[in-house]
Amino acid sequence: MTAIDPESLNEDAAKEAQKEAKRERLFTRINAADKWFQVLGLSWISPVLRAAAGDNPKAQMNEVWRLLGVPLIAIGAFLIMWGTLAPQVQTSLGAIPGPGQVWEQAVNLHEDAQAKAAKEAQFYERLEQRNQRLIENGQADRVKDIAYTGAPSYYDQIWTSIKTVFFGFLIATVVAVPLGIMAGLSPYANAALNPLIQIFKPVSPLAWLPIVTMVVSATYATDGDGFFAKSFLNSAITVTLCSLWPTLINTALGVSSIDKDLVNVSKVLKMSTWTKITKLVLPSALPLIFTGLRLSLGVGWMVLIAAEMLAQNPGLGKFVWDEFQNGSSQSLARIMVAVFTIGIIGFLLDRLMYAIQSLFTFTNNR
């Protein structure tokens, strides 16, 4: 009969415990990273990592299939149907372009943007050389700072739309959150604001835009540049007027839903109004506030494109309208490039807000 060495058993147990602790740390890291994979729309990576770490590979592969395989098959089926059916549909601009034609125009727009960027760089280089020669010849008074006036590239129009929607969204947030807190804390403020919300919330941006345009035109005698340009302000204020309602409503709902025991505690502690709002109201209402912000940003992005098309303000909306008016054989494919661009940017804006929400709240809303 062989004797069992107690020291050997203890050593094996220690090694097993160390191995299990290492495995637990690995899964803790995977779970921590999973939150950010969800933010980026890459949640399928987590089950791949868990399967590689030995956590029920079959179940994890089923999860990968659900999160990655099924969406890829759906996208592939959509592209096949699009490529098959599109040539059979005739429009005033010709047959609807297929995926290959749309991709070709996307590449062309990228190349055009690169060419315009190079042309702009050459313009400023020549201007700098001219000004330098004038300075060397003692004619510094003839030095000029001339802005490049070429047509904006596709990327310039995308950037213009993004700046506009964020400016309008920021104004809407600054207005909506304080009003929502007031409405959530005071039944009288809620009674005062509710009729205005119900009346103005359904108003289309196409109705707001003429009013905003006339007000901005009356306020500014001359058109400025950048954030003070009339076209920029027209679009941004229209975004503000249409996108503030989801944030206002959700903020009021979140504040009014705070646990009454917490409110009673604030009264017992005799908190000031500011302390009550910053230490109690906002932390408790943040999940619903961020839900409203995500909705508002999505609404603002949709409103902006419509406003740019109607008012012919710089941005993606104007690009779509110009291509429609152009009526060339490539216009429809370029419009579809813009449609996909608008959708992708809308998705990225929502992911951005979800990332910010994940930093400030403990909810797991997707």
N, C-alpha and C positions, 0 to 999 in steps of 0.2 A: 504493500500500500504506500503510495507516494504522499509525502507530507506537503501541505499547502503553506507557502511562505506568506505570512501576514504582510510583510513589507512590500512584496510584489503586488498583492491585491490593492494595497493603499496607493501604490504608484500608478497602477492601471486606472483606479478610480479617479485619481487626481488628473491624469491625462484626459480621461473622458469628460470630467467636469470642465477642464480648460477648453477642450474642443467644443463643448456645448455652449460655454460662455462666448467663445469666438463666433460661433454660429448666430447666437442671439444678437451680438453686436452688429453682425452683417445685416441681419433682417431689420434691425433698428435703423441702420443707415438707408436701407432700401425704402422703408416706410417713410422716412423723412424726405427722401428724394421724390417719392411718389407725388407729394403735393405739388412740386414744381413741374413734374411731368404732366400732371393734369392741367396746370396753367398753360403749358406750351402745346397742349393738344397731343401729347406723346404718352398717354397713360398706358399704352401697350408695352412700353419698355419695362415697367415694374414687374408684370408676371414673367417676362423673359428672364429678368434677373433673379426672381424667386425660384424659377424652375432650374436655373443654372446653379443656384445654391442648394438645390435638393428638396425644395418644399413642394411635394406632390406635383411632379412634372406634368402628369396627364391633365390635372385640373387647371394648372397654370397655362398649358398650351391651349386648352379650350377657351380660356380668357383671352389669350392672344388672338385666337381665331375670331372671337366676338369683337374685339377692339380694333383689330387691324385687318384681318382677312376679309371679313364681311364688308367693311367700308370700301376696301380696294376693289372687291368684285363689283360692288354697286357702282363705283366710279367707272370701272371698265365697261360695265353694261351701258351706263349712260353715254360714254364716248362712242360705243359701237352704234347705239340707237341714233345718236346725233349725226354721226358720219353717214349712216344709211338713209335717214329720213330727210336731212337738211337739203340735199340737192333737189329733192322733189317739191320743195316749197318755194314758189316764186313770189318775189316782192317787187316793188317799184324800183329797187336798186339791184335787182337780179336775184338769183337763187341764194338761199341762206348759206353762208360759208360753213364748211365743215371744220373739224378740229385742226387739220393740217393748215388750212388757209388762215385761221385765226392765229395759230402759232407763228406762221410766217409774218403776219402783220405785227405781232408782238416783237419779233426780232427786228423788223424794219423800224418800229418806233424806238427801240433801244439804240439802234445804229444812228437814227436821225438825232436822237438826244446827244449821243457822243459827238457827232459832227457839229452840232450847234454849240456844245460846250467848248470844243476845240476852236471854233470860229470866234466865240466870245473871248477866249483866252488870247487869241491872236490880236483881237481888237484892242484889248487893254495893254498888251505888250507894245503894239505900235503907238498907242497913246502915251505910254510911259516913255518910250524912246523920243517921241516928238517933244514932250515936256522937258525932258533932260537936255535936248539940243537947245531949246529956247533958253533954259537956265544958263547953259554954258556960253551962249551968245549974248548974255546980259539982257534978255527979254523976258524976265520972270513975270511981267505983267500980262503976257500973252498965254501963260500956262492955264489950261482948262481941265476941269474934272468932268468929263462927259460920260454919261451913263449909256450902257449898251442898250440899244432899242430893238434888237432883233426879236422875232417871234419866240414866245416861250416854248420850251421843249415839253414833251409828255411828262417827264419827271418834274419839271417846274410846275406844271399844272396840278400834279398830284400833291406836291409840297404846299402849294397855295391852298388847296382844299383842306389838307390836314391842319394847317395853321388856322384857317378860318373856323373849322369845326371845334377845335380846342379852345379858341378864344370865346366863341359863343357859348360853349359848354361851361367854361370857367365862370362867365357872367351869370349863367343860369344857376350854377351851384351856389354862388355867393348870395343870390337872391332867394333861392328855393329852400336851402337848409335852415336859415334863421326863421323864415316864415313857417316852415314845417314844424320847427320846435315850438314856436308860439302856438300854432294850431293844436299841437299835441298836448301842450301843458294847460292851455286855457280853453274851456268850452266856449267862451265868448269869442275868442279869436277864431276858433274853428267855425262858429256860426257865421262870423263875418266873412271869412275867406271861402267857405264852401260854395256859395252861389257864384262867386267870380270864377272859381275853378271849374264848376260845371258848365259855365257859359263859354269860357275861353279855351278850355282844353280841347274841344273838338274842332277848333278853327283851323282850316288848312293853311299851310305856308303860302299858298298862292293868293290867299286873301290878305295875309299880313304884309307881304312883300311890297305892294304899291304904297301902303301907308308908311312903312319904314323908309322906303325910297324918298317919298315926299318930305318926311321929317328930316332925314339926313341931308337932303338937298337944300332945304330951307336953313339948316343949321350951318352948313359949310358953304361959303360963297365960292371957294375954289377947291379943287380936288387936291388932296395931299398924296403922300407916298406911304407905302408900308401899311402899318396898322391904322393910319389916318386916311387912307384912301376911301373914297365914297363907296366904291364897289365892294371893298372888304367889309366895311361897316354895315352895308346893306345886308350882305349875306350873313354876317356874324350875328347881328341883332335879330334877324329872322330866325336863325337857329335858336337863339336864346328864348324867344317868345314861344316857340313850339316845343322845346325840349325841357323846360323847367318843371312841367307838371308832374311827370313820374317821380322826380326827386322830391317835390313838395308833398305829394300824396303819401309816398312811402316813408318819408321822414315823420310826418304827422302820425301815421299808423304805428311806426316803431316807437315813438315817444309815448303815445297814448297806451301802448301795450306793456309798458314797464310794470314790473311787479309792484303792487300797491304796498307791500311790506317795505320795499326799498324806499318808496316815497315817504312812508311814515317814519322810517329811520332818519331820513334827511330832516324831517320836521323836528324830531326829538333832538338831533344834534344841532339844530338851529343853523343849518347851512345857508350861506348866502345864495342868491339866485345864480351867480356866476359859478360858484363852487358846485352847486347842485347840477348845473348843466354840464360842466366839464368833467366832473368826477362820477356822476351817476347817470344822467340822461344820455349823453353821447355814447359812452361805452356800451350801454344796454341796447341802444337803438342802432348801433353801427351796422349790423347785418342787413336790416331793412333799408337803411340809408344807402348802402352800397348797391343793393338791388335796384333802388331807384336811380342811382347814378349810372349803372350799366344800361338800364332802359333809356335813360335820357340821352346818353351818348349815342346809342343806336338810332334813336329817333332823330337826333341832331344830324347824324350823318346822312340819313335818308332825306331829311328836309333840305340840307345844304345842296345836294345834287339837283333837286327840283328848283331851288331858288337860283342856282347858277344858270340853269337852262333857261328859266323864264326871263331873268334880268340880264343875261349875257355877261355875267360877272366872271372874271378869270377863275379857272378851276376845271375839274373833270366834267362838270355839268356843261360848261361852255364847249369843251372838247367834243362831247357827244353831239351837241346841237350843231356845231360847225361841220362835223362829219356828215350829219344828216342833211344839212343844207348843201354840202359839197356834191353829194350824189354821184360820186365816182364808183368804179367797180370795186374799189378797195374799202369804201366807206363803211359798209355793213360789217366787214370783218374787223375794222378798227373800233367800231361801236361795241362789238362783242368783246374785244380786248378790254375796253373801258368797263363793260359790265362785270367781267371777271375781276378786274382790278378793284372796282368798288366793293364787290363782295368779299374779296380777300382782305382788303383794308378794314372793312366792317368787322370781320372775324378777329383780326389782330387788335383792333381797338377794344373789343369785348374781352379778349385775353389779357390785355394790359390792365383793364379795370379789375379783372378777376385776380391778377397778380397783386395789385395794390390792396384789394380786399383781403387776400390771404395774409398780407403783412400785418393788418390791423385787427382782424377778427379771427375767431376760432371755428367758424362755420366751414362746411365743405360743400357749398353750393356750386354746381358746375354751370 
